[in-house]
Amino acid sequence: MLRNKPQATKTKSSARKVTKLTKKTVKRVSKRSQSTAATPISSIMDVNKLTITHNPKPKAKVPLKDLKFGHTFTDHMLEIDFTPEEGWGAPRIVPHGPLSLDPAASSLHYGLQCFEGMKAYLDDDKNIRLFRPEMNFKRMNSSADRLLLPRIDENGALKCLEKLLQTDKSWIPDQYGYSLYLRPTLISATPFLGVAPPTHAKFFVIASPVGPYYPTGFAPVKLLADPQYVRAWPGGTGNIKCGGNYALSIRPQRMAMERGYQQLLWLFGEDHQVTEVGTMNQFWFMKSKKTGQEELVTAPLDGTILPGVTRDSVIKLARSWGINVREEAYTIGEVLDAVNDGRMIEAFGTGTAAIVSPVKALGFDGKDYDIPIDAALNAGKLTNKIADTLQDIQFGKTPHEWSKVVM
């Protein structure tokens, strides 16, 4: 016993030393990251330093009819690296291919990653157009702030993205309803196995020619409302586009599909508040129980809801048409009451990928409830009007400040 005591003391001493070193390392990494996050953008994503390495083996284009959403990628991608010593480095457009990333990068271990979804379009004059791109990059910085990733230079990132679009212009489908889906992504490249703020990062953009999000095209879908799974909660990350939000949705989504539904309607709390649908924002057009007036109802931006670009556009369009929009918390019970009372007019989800997705039925607690649609339109009249209006703006058929021509 006496002989073992000195060794035990030594072991404790060594453990304390390792703990102290670990804490010191975390503190140093944290200090670097916090100073980076707290400093206003001084590291610019300088488009003047951008270099282009053309793909020596351009890929064959896939016929539009054979495109599957997110399966085909263009010849090039945009990459910009961030280090605590240099800030954002020189942007580069390189052949689409694997990333160079240390296997200890904390994005791979702790989910320090966020992304955006955007689209580029060709108008009738073959101009490249983007739809409200400034909103996407502002939202990416909101995600970056939540994850303590370095903020991107919104203006510089947009100019670099435009160079990528010019480089891969031939990949943008030249047909109404088709587009080039863009995936700006920001990840931690910090090679440190510790739960700490990131010090190194990588911003990249890949592009994919796409047609309709659903293989069936603009067709109404069935939703399943099941309180078994929760998408987001107060104080969480429901209001940002981080990878973890979507990873946890895959199993519930598969469960819904196995039961004959296309999307899961997310509920929250004991009163089953409706939040989002799948990866989209949800809208209900119905008559108010109190006033009998028509209103468009959607959940508020209370920290659990993603501030969708399409969501914001729909709300602004609806209000410009004189429609009362109610952004308030509501429950599945209120939705079902509207259906049962004959007050439900139509429903739809919104997002960049699908734009607008009409809803024809809702399943809850073992029972299906039909949502009215116009058989001739395969959607509700308002849903159809919103979809047509947004696409006409996106493709430049209707002049609007939301549509930006890439110069």
ABEGO torsion letter per residue (X at the ends): XAAAAAAAAAAAAAAAAAAAAAAAAAAAAAAAAAAAAABBBABBBBAAABBBBBBABBBBBBBAAABBBGABBBABBBBBBBBAAAEBBBBBBBBBBBBBBBAABAAAAAGBBBBBBBBBBBBAAGBBBBBGAAAAAAAAAAAAAAAGBBBBBAAAAAAAAAAAAAAAAAABBBBBGBBBBBBBBBBBABBBBBBBBBABBBBBBBBBBBBBABAAEBBBBBBBBBAABBABBBGBAAABBBAAAAAAAAAAAAAAAAAGBABBBBBBEAAGBBBBBEABBBBBBBBBAAAGBBBBBBBBBAGABBBBAAAAAAAAAAAAAGBBBBBBBBBAAAAAAAAAAGABABBBBBBAAAGBBBBABBBBGGBBBBBBBBAAAGBBAAAAAAAAAAAAAAAGABBBAABBBBX
